[in-house]
Amino acid sequence: MADRPKSLGTAWGLLALTTVIAVAAGVLTIVAWGDEVSGDASANLVGSPSAILYAALGVLIIRRVRNPVGWFLLGSGLASSIMYLGSAYAIVAVATHPGALPAPKLVGAAAEWAFIPTLFGISAMLLIFPTGLLPSPRWRPIAVAGIALAGLTLVGLMVTPRQVALPAPGGVSLTYPNPLGVDSLKPLGSLFSLAGAGAGLAVLSVAVFGAAFVALVVRYRSGDPVRRQQIKWLGFLAVAALACQLVAVLATVGCGCSQTPLSFVAGMATGFIALIGIPTAITIAILRYRLYEIDRIINRALVYGLLTAVLAGVYVGLAVGIGSLAGSNANSLVIAGSTLVVAALFQPVRRRIQGLIDRRFYRQKYDSQRTLEAFSARLRDHVDLDELHAHLLDVVDQTVRPASMSLWLREGER
């Protein structure tokens, strides 16, 4: 028990350090705002408090349940805060106030290095989520390979001749040659290309997170009901982030431009989920606070997501189709009429979609509702107490499935 206060004190100390670094990163980002691309500046400014959130949630888990996932959250928060600070530091010292701070290019390169422990820390955390252990001993070679790959990637970032791109990873506000690049290693560029190129980092991210996803699937298939609910919290946020990213890509491809209002909103939603949603979901799952509400959240997300898509399709179809026939003079009437049609369809379509979702994904709930409806209809037509007794017990067994049950009826006074 003596180790617990010591480890908890270490965790609080790392949280304090993360907070100081993240606040400094936010301040320097604001100072360098005019020399940063708007997307880079916003990402760095929003990322700084998210690093504190990661670290704080990690400390909360360490304090409450001593799960190793807490340490990975804390470490990822600390590493990402260093990444944000190093990026802002280099931009300030190179572009905003040249020469005002020492060794800016080296610090900027170190910001890129910090991305590697952030990336691998999050993937390792997912690999042991939610128990704090690997799914089985057979996963040990994968964990060892991940550690070796992280080391190789870090070495590649340090010594490969390449362009440092800030804010890390892969920003465009500031680029310069790697100050530690060794020209004699150019023949070995293929070995380190995975580390040195932005596309290589994307491939690497897919590989490590792919392994973590497979581990989660294995845990879900072999897990008990509580374990499955824990994984659902994380899986729901991961699918939501993927859906937002897909919307952003489709919106950009559809318009043939670099960004649209829809792609901007979808990109912001993806960042919000990654920076805030996922660590929050992990913490909820491990601490088991209101764990079983995830089914209700998923249900509502499916229903209203499909409802929005259907009604948007109807609105666009009516507005474009009828508008093209009526001409520009009737645009206001067409828009008003389309809006009224969508409003009238809202409740009927929502009920239909809710029934479809319950029937396809929540069969037990759907069957229970149908059983209760049938019982209510039968109750109106039958008054025989013996038959009602047997039928009521049958309904309770089908809907609630208790271990045992009995029914006591008291005859009322006449």
Secondary structure, 3 states (H helix, E strand, C coil): CCHHHHHHHHHHHHHHHHHHHHHHHHHHHHHCHHHCCHHHHHHHHHHHHHHHHHHHHHHHHHHHCCCHHHHHHHHHHHHHHHHHHHHHHHHHHHHHCCCCCCCHHHHHHHHHHHHHHHHHHHHHHHHHCCCCCCCCHHHHHHHHHHHHHHHHHHHHHHHCCCEEEECCCCCCCEEEECCCCCHHHHHHHHHHHHHHCHHHHHHHHHHHHHHHHHHHHHHHHHCCHHHHHHHHHHHHHHHHHHHHHHHHHHHHHHHCCCCCHHHHHHHHHHHHHHHHHHHHHHHHHHHCCCHHHHHHHHHHHHHHHHHHHHHHHHHHHHHHHHHHHHCHHHHHHHHHHHHHHHHHHHHHHHHHHHHHHHHHHCHHHHHHHHHHHHHHHHHHHCCCHHHHHHHHHHHHHHHCCCCCCCCCCCCCCC
